[in-house]
Amino acid sequence: MPDPMLMLLFMVVAAALVFDYVNGFHDTANAIATCVSTRALSVKAAIFMAAFLNFAGAMVSTKVATTIGKGIVDAQNVTQMVVLAGIIGAIIWDLVTWYWGLPSSSSHALIGGIVGAVIAHAGSAALHWAGLQKIILALIISPIAGTIIGFLFMLVVLWVFRNKAPGPLNIGFRRLQVFSAASMAFSHGTADAQKSMGIITLALLSYGAIPVFDVPTWVKLSCAIAMGLGTAAGGWRIIKTIGKDFVKLQPVHGFCVETAAAGVIFGASSIGMPVSTTHVITSSILGVGLSKRITAVNWNVAYRILWAWVLTIPASAIVAFITYVTLSPFLGQ
């Protein structure tokens, strides 16, 4: 007779890889929306590049995975059902926001999902509040940093090239934007695929398949492949929101957006901070838009994005809580 706990572990791993796939097409816009909107790359070329570099970035480090896997809750308070419910909560919220074309944070969704499932299982006392505060602080600070750095970087570029004609300047930056978009795609892989790695490793540790929290090679490969395939599927609704509706961008703007965002994400990933790539790239666009003028920003779109950001953690936590309460009698705790 099959081991029910082993079957549940398989379900958790499968759900985590589905989340990585959904994260890939949900967050494709993070890497390629600006270079597509400025026509620096065709849609197909941009997606192929983003898919490959998302895969490559996911293989580089496991610092973010360790933060996600160990910073939210103790392993003894985590069961396979907790992890499964948390992932389902995150997937459902990602799909809802994708349907409405809102660039919400998959990072927030996954953290909210795990928090909701842990509370349903063991109560709020089981959470690592210090670790959660550190993670949430990083997720709050990163869009502020993205806005400021995007704004200042744009001003510096405009000052350096103040005597250049707009036409030749945009031609040059359209070429440079290929490299900045590549950096953004690679940095996205270093951040977002790591979160599923941490969740799967946490599930393996809970089952007893591994003695200590150490991300196995097969987990890194699986998450990287799932992220790359999801990216290749594309997320057209969110690409339109970020690349066209929010702020009208020229190649010089797109270059500054992607370079500023990639810098923030690389910096955070290097110290294991799970920032939201969605928030960073969107806030960088805001900063660049504000450097033009306040009216350059579509504030109706900005308000929609802000509401998605605010609701993500509580909404995914509620869905995960309900999922745990509903499924645990059938699948076990």
TORVEXTI-370857 format. One record per residue (C-alpha): z, x, y; chain; residue in one letter; residue number from 0. Coordinates in steps of 0.2 Angstrom, whole numbers, plus 2048, in hexadecimal, padded with zeros to 3 digits. Layout:
Z,X,Y,A,A,NUM
...
END
This chain:
800,800,800,A,M,0
7FB,807,811,A,P,1
809,80E,81C,A,D,2
80B,801,82A,A,P,3
811,80E,836,A,M,4
803,819,832,A,L,5
7F7,80A,835,A,M,6
800,807,846,A,L,7
7FD,81A,84A,A,L,8
7EB,818,847,A,F,9
7EA,809,852,A,M,10
7F3,812,860,A,V,11
7E7,821,85F,A,V,12
7D8,815,85F,A,A,13
7DF,80C,86E,A,A,14
7E2,81C,877,A,A,15
7D0,822,875,A,L,16
7CA,810,87A,A,V,17
7D4,813,88A,A,F,18
7CC,824,88D,A,D,19
7BB,81C,88B,A,Y,20
7BF,80E,897,A,V,21
7C7,81B,8A3,A,N,22
7B6,824,8A2,A,G,23
7AB,816,8A7,A,F,24
7B8,80F,8B3,A,H,25
7BA,81F,8BC,A,D,26
7A8,825,8BB,A,T,27
7A7,821,8CD,A,A,28
7B4,82E,8D1,A,N,29
7A8,83C,8CE,A,A,30
797,835,8D2,A,I,31
798,827,8DE,A,A,32
796,832,8ED,A,T,33
788,83D,8E7,A,C,34
77F,82D,8E0,A,V,35
781,824,8F1,A,S,36
77A,833,8FB,A,T,37
76C,836,8EE,A,R,38
772,847,8EA,A,A,39
76F,843,8D8,A,L,40
767,835,8CF,A,S,41
772,829,8C5,A,V,42
76D,82F,8B4,A,K,43
76F,842,8B9,A,A,44
780,83E,8C1,A,A,45
787,835,8B2,A,I,46
781,842,8A6,A,F,47
789,850,8B1,A,M,48
799,846,8B3,A,A,49
79A,842,8A0,A,A,50
798,855,89B,A,F,51
7A4,85B,8A8,A,L,52
7B1,84E,8A4,A,N,53
7B1,854,892,A,F,54
7B2,866,898,A,A,55
7C1,863,8A4,A,G,56
7CA,859,897,A,A,57
7CB,869,88C,A,M,58
7D2,875,898,A,V,59
7E5,871,899,A,S,60
7F2,866,892,A,T,61
7FF,866,8A1,A,K,62
7FC,855,8A6,A,V,63
7FC,84F,894,A,A,64
80E,856,893,A,T,65
814,84E,8A3,A,T,66
80E,83D,89D,A,I,67
814,83F,88B,A,G,68
825,846,88F,A,K,69
829,840,8A1,A,G,70
82A,82D,8A0,A,I,71
835,82A,891,A,V,72
83E,834,883,A,D,73
834,834,872,A,A,74
843,82C,869,A,Q,75
840,81D,874,A,N,76
82E,81B,870,A,V,77
826,812,861,A,T,78
814,810,85C,A,Q,79
815,7FE,862,A,M,80
81B,804,873,A,V,81
80D,810,875,A,V,82
800,803,86F,A,L,83
806,7F5,87B,A,A,84
806,802,889,A,G,85
7F4,807,886,A,I,86
7EF,7F5,884,A,I,87
7F7,7F0,895,A,G,88
7ED,7FF,89D,A,A,89
7DD,7FA,895,A,I,90
7DE,7E8,89B,A,I,91
7E2,7EC,8AD,A,W,92
7D3,7F9,8AD,A,D,93
7C7,7EC,8A7,A,L,94
7CD,7DF,8B4,A,V,95
7CB,7EB,8C2,A,T,96
7BA,7F2,8BB,A,W,97
7B4,7E0,8BB,A,Y,98
7B9,7DD,8CD,A,W,99
7B2,7EE,8D2,A,G,100
7C3,7F5,8D8,A,L,101
7C6,807,8D6,A,P,102
7D8,806,8D0,A,S,103
7E1,814,8C7,A,S,104
7E0,816,8B4,A,S,105
7EF,822,8B6,A,S,106
7FA,815,8BE,A,H,107
7F4,808,8B1,A,A,108
7F9,813,8A3,A,L,109
80A,818,8AA,A,I,110
80D,806,8AE,A,G,111
808,800,89D,A,G,112
814,80D,895,A,I,113
822,808,8A0,A,V,114
820,7F5,89D,A,G,115
820,7F8,88A,A,A,116
82F,804,88A,A,V,117
839,7F7,894,A,I,118
834,7E9,887,A,A,119
839,7F4,879,A,H,120
849,7FD,87F,A,A,121
84D,7F7,891,A,G,122
84B,800,8A1,A,S,123
859,80D,89D,A,A,124
84D,815,891,A,A,125
842,81B,89F,A,L,126
842,82C,8A7,A,H,127
845,827,8B8,A,W,128
844,839,8BF,A,A,129
834,83C,8B6,A,G,130
82D,82C,8BC,A,L,131
831,82F,8CE,A,Q,132
828,840,8CD,A,K,133
819,838,8C5,A,I,134
818,829,8D2,A,I,135
81C,835,8E0,A,L,136
80D,840,8DB,A,A,137
802,830,8DA,A,L,138
808,82B,8EC,A,I,139
806,83C,8F4,A,I,140
7F5,840,8EC,A,S,141
7EB,832,8F6,A,P,142
7F4,837,906,A,I,143
7EF,849,903,A,A,144
7DD,843,8FF,A,G,145
7DB,83A,90F,A,T,146
7E2,848,91A,A,I,147
7D8,856,911,A,I,148
7C8,84C,911,A,G,149
7CA,848,924,A,F,150
7CE,85A,928,A,L,151
7C1,862,91D,A,F,152
7B4,856,925,A,M,153
7B9,85C,936,A,L,154
7B8,86E,932,A,V,155
7A6,86C,92A,A,V,156
7A0,862,939,A,L,157
7A7,870,945,A,W,158
79F,87E,93B,A,V,159
78E,876,93A,A,F,160
78F,86D,94C,A,R,161
77F,876,952,A,N,162
775,871,942,A,K,163
768,863,942,A,A,164
76E,854,937,A,P,165
75E,854,92D,A,G,166
75E,866,926,A,P,167
771,865,925,A,L,168
771,856,919,A,N,169
764,85E,90E,A,I,170
76F,86D,90C,A,G,171
77E,863,908,A,F,172
775,858,8FC,A,R,173
772,868,8F2,A,R,174
784,86D,8F4,A,L,175
78A,85C,8EF,A,Q,176
784,85F,8DD,A,V,177
791,86D,8DB,A,F,178
79F,863,8E4,A,S,179
79B,854,8D9,A,A,180
79C,85F,8CA,A,A,181
7AD,866,8CF,A,S,182
7B3,854,8D1,A,M,183
7AD,84F,8C0,A,A,184
7B5,85E,8B8,A,F,185
7C6,85B,8C1,A,S,186
7C5,849,8BB,A,H,187
7C5,84F,8AA,A,G,188
7D4,85B,8AD,A,T,189
7DE,84C,8B3,A,A,190
7D9,83C,8AA,A,D,191
7D5,840,898,A,A,192
7E6,849,898,A,Q,193
7F0,839,899,A,K,194
7E9,832,889,A,S,195
7EC,843,881,A,M,196
7FF,841,886,A,G,197
800,82F,87F,A,I,198
7F8,834,86E,A,I,199
803,843,86C,A,T,200
812,838,870,A,L,201
80D,82C,863,A,A,202
80B,83A,856,A,L,203
81C,841,85A,A,L,204
824,830,859,A,S,205
81C,82E,847,A,Y,206
821,83F,842,A,G,207
810,846,840,A,A,208
814,855,84B,A,I,209
825,85D,84D,A,P,210
824,860,860,A,V,211
81A,85A,86F,A,F,212
80B,865,86E,A,D,213
7F9,85E,870,A,V,214
7EF,861,860,A,P,215
7DD,867,862,A,T,216
7D6,858,85A,A,W,217
7DF,84D,867,A,V,218
7D7,857,875,A,K,219
7C6,856,86E,A,L,220
7C7,843,86A,A,S,221
7CD,83F,87C,A,C,222
7C0,84A,884,A,A,223
7B2,842,87A,A,I,224
7B8,830,87D,A,A,225
7B9,834,890,A,M,226
7A8,83C,890,A,G,227
7A0,82D,887,A,L,228
7A8,821,893,A,G,229
7A2,82A,8A2,A,T,230
791,82A,89B,A,A,231
792,817,89A,A,A,232
794,816,8AD,A,G,233
79E,80B,8B8,A,G,234
791,803,8C3,A,W,235
79D,7F6,8CC,A,R,236
7A9,803,8D2,A,I,237
79B,810,8D6,A,I,238
795,802,8E2,A,K,239
7A6,7FF,8EA,A,T,240
7AA,812,8ED,A,I,241
798,819,8F0,A,G,242
791,80B,8FB,A,K,243
79D,7FD,901,A,D,244
7AC,808,906,A,F,245
7A5,815,912,A,V,246
792,819,915,A,K,247
790,82B,910,A,L,248
784,839,914,A,Q,249
782,848,909,A,P,250
78E,852,915,A,V,251
79B,845,913,A,H,252
799,844,900,A,G,253
79B,857,8FF,A,F,254
7AB,856,909,A,C,255
7B2,847,8FF,A,V,256
7AF,84F,8EE,A,E,257
7B5,860,8F3,A,T,258
7C5,85A,8FA,A,A,259
7C9,84E,8EC,A,A,260
7C5,85C,8DF,A,A,261
7D1,868,8E8,A,G,262
7DF,85B,8E7,A,V,263
7DD,857,8D5,A,I,264
7DB,869,8CF,A,F,265
7EB,86D,8D9,A,G,266
7F5,85F,8D1,A,A,267
7EE,862,8BF,A,S,268
7F3,874,8C0,A,S,269
805,870,8C2,A,I,270
804,861,8B5,A,G,271
804,853,8C2,A,M,272
7FB,843,8BC,A,P,273
7F3,83E,8CC,A,V,274
7E6,830,8CD,A,S,275
7D5,836,8CF,A,T,276
7D0,825,8D5,A,T,277
7DC,825,8E3,A,H,278
7D8,837,8E8,A,V,279
7C5,835,8E9,A,I,280
7C7,824,8F2,A,T,281
7D4,82B,8FF,A,S,282
7C8,83A,902,A,S,283
7BA,82E,906,A,I,284
7C6,825,912,A,L,285
7CA,835,91A,A,G,286
7B8,83A,91C,A,V,287
7B4,829,923,A,G,288
7C2,82A,930,A,L,289
7BB,83A,936,A,S,290
7AC,831,93B,A,K,291
7B5,822,943,A,R,292
7C1,814,93E,A,I,293
7B3,807,93D,A,T,294
7A9,812,930,A,A,295
7B6,80C,923,A,V,296
7B3,7FB,91B,A,N,297
7C5,7F5,91D,A,W,298
7C2,7E5,913,A,N,299
7BE,7F0,904,A,V,300
7CC,7FC,908,A,A,301
7D9,7ED,907,A,Y,302
7D2,7E8,8F6,A,R,303
7D4,7FA,8F0,A,I,304
7E6,7FB,8F7,A,L,305
7EB,7EB,8EE,A,W,306
7E4,7F1,8DE,A,A,307
7EE,801,8E0,A,W,308
7FE,7F7,8E4,A,V,309
7FC,7EB,8D5,A,L,310
7F7,7F8,8C8,A,T,311
808,7FE,8C2,A,I,312
811,7ED,8C1,A,P,313
802,7E4,8BB,A,A,314
7FF,7EF,8AC,A,S,315
811,7F0,8A9,A,A,316
812,7DD,8A7,A,I,317
803,7DD,89C,A,V,318
80B,7EA,891,A,A,319
81C,7E1,891,A,F,320
813,7D1,88B,A,I,321
809,7DA,87E,A,T,322
818,7E3,877,A,Y,323
822,7D2,876,A,V,324
813,7CA,86E,A,T,325
80D,7D7,861,A,L,326
81D,7DF,85C,A,S,327
823,7D1,850,A,P,328
812,7D3,847,A,F,329
810,7E6,847,A,L,330
822,7EB,847,A,G,331
82B,7F6,854,A,Q,332
END
